[in-house]
Amino acid sequence: MAHPRMYDDGDPLLVRLRECCAALPEVVEFESHGRPNFRAGSRRVFAVYGAGPSHPHAVILRIDPADEDGLRADARFFIPPYYPDRLALDLDATPLDWDEVDELIESAYRSVASTRMLGALDADP
């Protein structure tokens, strides 16, 4: 049985998140468990939009271990259900800084991307 869709394609936060992810080499978006997931090529998922009914406008990310303690101390971040090894950023929390979101997305992407993809990313001015 397929999961019901848990998002709206016209959601402006999702539209902006898609733009950020699409700017990275070979990103593939697919739906899993009713939510948009983003992965580097055929590799692992680095971002998921939505973290359950209480946080429909959050992005779940792989976080660099060096940044994890600082982000956990920030009230905008939380441990999402079903993803105990990741953190989620509540995009409804203020202030929302898209430059920060872009950096977090790129860092999450770098954690799963192949050497070839990273080379393409670093070569792009």
N, C-alpha and C positions, 0 to 999 in steps of 0.2 A: 504494500500500500504506500503510495507516494505521500509525502508530507505536504500539507497545504502551504501555499506561498505566504511568507511572513513579512513581506515588504511591498512597497509600491514603487514601480519603475520611475515615477515622476518625483519621488522624494528628492528635494534639492540637496540634502546631505549625501544621499547615495549617488546622485549625478556627479557631485564634486569628487567624491571618493573614487568613482569609476575613472574620472579624468586623471586623477593622481596615479592610480594603478596602471592605466593604459599607457602612461608616459614611460613606463619601464619596459625593457626588452622582453618580448615573448610572454607577456602576462596573459593568462587564460582565465576568463571568468566562467564559473559554472554554478549551478544551483545544487545545494545539498542541504537536506533537512529543512527545506523551505527558505533558505537564506543564500544570498550571493557570497560565493567564496572566490578568492583570487589566489592563483598559484603561478609559480615561475615555470613556464613551459609545462612539461609533464611531471615536474617535480612537486615538492610538497607545498601545501597551502601556507601562505604567509599572512593572510588577512581574511576576516569574515565580517560581514555587516550584520549587525543585530546580535543581541545577547539575551534573548528571551523577552517575555512580555513586559518585564519591569524596565528593560533597557533596549527598546526597539531601535534607537538611534545611537548605537555604540559600534565601535570597530574593535574586534578581537585581533590581537597582534602577537607575533613572536617578538619577544623583547630581548635585547642584548643583556646578558647577565650583569655587565658592568653598570647598566642603567637601572636595573630592576629595583634596587632598594630606594633610590630617589623617586622613582615613579610610584612605587607603592605608598610612599608618604604623601603623595598628591591625591586629594579627595576626588579628583576627576577620574582616577583609575581604580579598577576593582578586578578581583579574580572572577572571571565569568563562569557560569554553570557549565559543566561538562568539559572545561578546558583548564584544569588546575595548573598547567605548566605555562600559561599565557596570561597576559593582562589585557583588559579592555579599557578603552577610553570612551567615556560618555560624551558624545558629540552635542548633547543638549546642555552640558555644563558650560558655565561661562568662566572665564573668557575662552572662546574657541579661536585658536590661532592656527590657520591652515598651513602656515609655514612649518609649525611644529608637527602637525599631522603628516605633512609631506615627508619630513625627516624621519618620523617613526615608521611610515610605510616603506621608505627606502631602506631603512635599517632592517626591518622585518624581511623584505625581499632579499637583501644581501645574505641573510642567514640561511636561505634555501637555494639561491640561484647557483647555476653552474659557473665554472670559471669562464666559459665562453660568454655567458650572459653578463657577467660582471665586467668582462673586457669591453663588451659593447656599451654598457652603461657608463663606464669610465671614459670611453672614447668620445661619447656624445657631449659636445660643448654645452 
